[in-house]
């Protein structure tokens, strides 16, 4: 006797990635995303995308400065520009804010990331934050520092800010923060997919999703990394938000999960390569 369909079967047919992401309005328009990273080389992206993108704004955050410095369109290192390029490739109409927290030394403090997180939500009013960075667990042994970081992530969640954080590239052997603070954020591991808008729900420890782990611009873009997977999923979420801006972080996470389930059910999709 054939199984009777339920309302969930109907929902999965409606929530396929193809139906949602092929909607002509699903471009990221109206959604602001903060890239807390190593800065963005604005001219490189303007030369690549031209007038198709919104002007890139931002600020420079340093541990020894109470307030951020003006963003002059420059990067501290190419990492942040690769991240921004991925976002604009997937969601060309998002509004990017560059939060440079690294500087010329290539390092940053947890307190600097926290400042940038608060600025992104309170001043820029960003709905999405991308953190293609991580602090190894060994450096988060001080409980006050760990609690301060977790509090900043939780405050973002309660302000309806959707935060994406990269898992450690050696995961599951190593844990890194803030990805380990899930579930108030969405933690992302790397995978390889035929279509860069494909992703998977693959729960391992505190990491939930996998997204396409290769970039398109920069010296290390083709090397699979969680740094490149995270903006892929953040940009997909921005496209969903452009269809329904009032969605809460938990709704978007649920929608991403259901999109994956719908695709898997429809096509018998295989697990991605690591």
C-alpha positions in Angstrom: 0.0 0.0 0.0 1.6 3.3 -1.0 2.5 5.8 1.7 0.1 8.7 2.1 1.7 12.1 1.5 1.8 14.6 4.4 1.9 18.3 4.4 5.7 18.1 4.8 6.0 16.5 1.4 4.2 19.5 -0.1 6.4 21.9 1.9 9.6 20.2 0.6 8.4 20.6 -3.0 7.9 24.3 -2.4 11.2 24.8 -0.5 13.7 23.5 -3.1 16.8 25.6 -3.6 15.9 25.8 -7.2 12.5 27.4 -6.5 13.9 29.9 -4.0 17.3 30.8 -5.4 16.0 31.2 -9.0 13.4 33.7 -7.9 14.5 36.9 -9.7 14.2 38.9 -6.5 16.7 36.6 -4.7 19.7 38.7 -5.3 20.6 39.9 -1.8 19.0 43.3 -2.6 18.1 45.2 0.7 20.4 43.0 2.8 23.6 44.3 4.5 26.4 41.9 5.4 29.4 42.7 7.5 32.7 40.9 6.7 34.8 40.9 9.8 38.1 40.0 8.3 41.3 41.5 6.9 39.7 44.4 4.9 38.5 44.6 1.3 40.3 46.0 -1.6 37.4 48.0 -3.0 39.0 48.8 -6.4 39.6 45.2 -7.2 35.9 44.3 -6.8 34.7 47.4 -8.6 36.9 46.5 -11.5 35.5 43.0 -11.6 31.8 43.7 -11.0 31.5 47.3 -12.1 28.2 49.1 -11.4 26.4 45.9 -10.6 27.4 46.1 -6.9 26.5 48.6 -4.2 29.4 50.9 -3.0 31.5 49.0 -0.4 31.8 50.8 3.0 33.4 49.9 6.2 35.8 50.7 9.1 39.1 49.7 10.5 39.2 48.3 14.1 42.3 48.1 16.2 42.8 46.8 19.8 44.4 50.1 20.9 41.7 52.4 19.5 38.4 53.0 21.3 36.6 54.0 18.1 37.2 52.6 14.5 39.2 54.5 11.9 37.7 55.3 8.5 37.7 52.7 5.8 39.7 53.9 2.8 39.0 51.1 0.4 42.1 49.1 1.2 42.8 45.6 2.6 45.3 44.6 5.2 45.8 41.2 3.4 44.0 39.5 0.4 41.9 37.2 2.6 39.0 39.6 3.1 38.9 40.5 -0.6 38.5 36.8 -1.5 35.7 36.5 1.0 33.9 39.6 -0.4 34.3 38.3 -3.9 32.6 35.1 -3.0 29.7 37.0 -1.4 29.2 39.2 -4.5 29.5 36.2 -6.9 26.7 34.4 -5.1 24.6 37.5 -4.0 25.6 40.4 -6.3 23.2 42.9 -4.8 24.1 42.7 -1.1 25.5 45.7 0.6 29.0 44.9 1.9 30.5 46.5 5.0 34.2 45.7 5.5 35.3 45.4 9.1 39.1 45.2 9.1 40.2 43.7 12.4 43.6 42.3 11.5 45.9 45.1 10.4 49.4 44.8 8.9 50.5 42.2 11.5 47.9 39.7 10.3 46.7 39.1 13.9 43.8 40.3 15.9 42.5 40.1 19.5 39.1 38.7 20.5 38.2 42.1 22.0 38.7 43.7 18.5 36.3 41.1 16.9 33.7 41.9 19.6 34.0 45.6 18.9 33.4 44.9 15.2 30.4 42.6 15.9 28.7 45.3 18.0 29.4 48.0 15.4 28.0 45.8 12.6 24.7 45.4 14.4 24.3 48.7 16.2 25.7 51.2 13.6 25.6 49.5 10.2 22.4 47.6 11.1 23.7 44.5 9.3 21.4 41.5 9.2 24.2 39.1 8.3 27.8 38.8 9.6 30.5 36.7 8.1 33.4 35.5 10.3 35.9 33.6 8.2 38.2 33.5 11.1 38.7 31.4 14.3 40.5 31.4 17.6 41.9 28.0 18.5 40.5 26.5 21.7 44.0 26.6 23.3 43.8 30.4 23.2 40.4 30.6 24.7 41.2 29.0 28.1 40.6 32.2 30.0 36.9 31.9 31.0 36.2 35.7 31.2 37.4 36.1 27.6 35.4 33.1 26.4 32.3 34.4 28.2 32.7 37.8 26.7 32.9 36.4 23.2 29.9 34.1 23.7 27.9 37.1 25.1 28.7 39.1 22.0 27.5 36.2 19.7 24.3 35.8 21.8 23.6 39.6 21.7 23.8 39.4 17.9 21.3 36.6 17.8 18.9 38.5 20.0 19.2 41.5 17.7 18.2 39.3 14.8 21.7 39.2 13.3 22.6 36.0 11.5 26.2 35.2 12.2 28.2 32.7 10.1 31.5 31.4 11.5 34.1 29.2 9.9 35.0 25.9 11.5 38.6 25.0 12.0 40.1 23.6 8.8 41.2 20.5 10.7 37.8 19.9 12.2 36.7 17.6 13.8 40.2 17.2 15.3 40.3 20.8 16.5 37.7 23.2 17.7 37.8 27.0 17.1 35.8 29.9 18.3 33.3 31.4 17.6 32.2 28.4 15.5 32.1 26.3 18.7 29.5 28.7 20.1 26.8 27.2 18.0 23.7 27.2 18.0 23.3 31.0 18.4 25.3 31.2 15.1 25.7 29.0 12.0 29.0 27.1 11.9 30.3 26.1 8.5 32.7 23.4 7.4 34.2 23.1 3.9 33.0 20.7 1.1 33.2 20.5 -2.7 30.0 20.8 -4.7 29.4 20.9 -8.4 27.2 24.0 -7.9 28.6 26.6 -5.6 25.0 27.3 -4.3 24.7 23.8 -3.1 25.3 23.0 0.6 24.7 20.2 3.1 23.6 19.8 6.6 26.2 17.5 8.2 26.2 17.7 12.0 29.6 17.0 13.5 30.3 18.2 17.0 29.3 21.9 17.0 29.5 22.3 13.2 26.2 22.0 11.3 26.6 22.9 7.6 29.0 22.3 4.8 29.3 24.8 1.9 31.4 25.1 -1.2 35.0 25.5 -0.1 36.7 27.2 -3.0 36.9 30.8 -4.0 37.4 32.7 -7.2 39.8 35.5 -6.6 43.1 35.8 -4.8 46.3 33.8 -4.3 44.8 31.0 -2.2 41.2 31.0 -3.4 41.4 27.6 -5.1 42.7 25.8 -2.0 39.6 24.3 -0.2 39.1 26.1 3.1 36.3 26.9 5.6 37.1 30.6 5.1 35.7 30.3 1.6 32.8 27.9 2.5 31.4 30.4 5.1 30.7 33.3 2.8 29.1 30.9 0.3 26.4 30.0 2.9 26.2 33.6 4.2 25.5 34.9 0.7 22.8 32.2 0.1 21.2 33.3 3.4 21.3 36.9 2.1 19.5 35.9 -1.0 16.8 34.3 1.1 16.5 37.4 3.2 16.0 39.5 0.1 12.8 37.5 -0.4 11.6 37.8 3.2 13.7 40.4 5.2 11.8 39.9 8.5 13.0 36.3 8.9 14.6 35.5 12.3 18.0 33.7 12.5 16.4 30.5 13.7 14.0 30.7 10.8 16.8 31.0 8.2 18.7 28.2 9.8 15.6 26.0 9.6 15.0 27.0 6.0 18.5 26.2 5.0 18.1 22.7 6.6 14.8 22.2 4.9 16.3 23.3 1.6 19.0 20.7 2.0 16.4 18.0 2.9 14.2 18.9 -0.1 17.1 18.6 -2.5 18.3 15.4 -1.0 14.8 13.9 -1.1 14.3 15.0 -4.7 17.6 13.9 -6.1 19.1 11.3 -3.8 22.1 13.7 -3.4 25.4 12.2 -2.4 27.5 13.4 0.5 30.0 16.1 -0.6 33.7 15.5 -0.8 35.7 16.8 2.2 
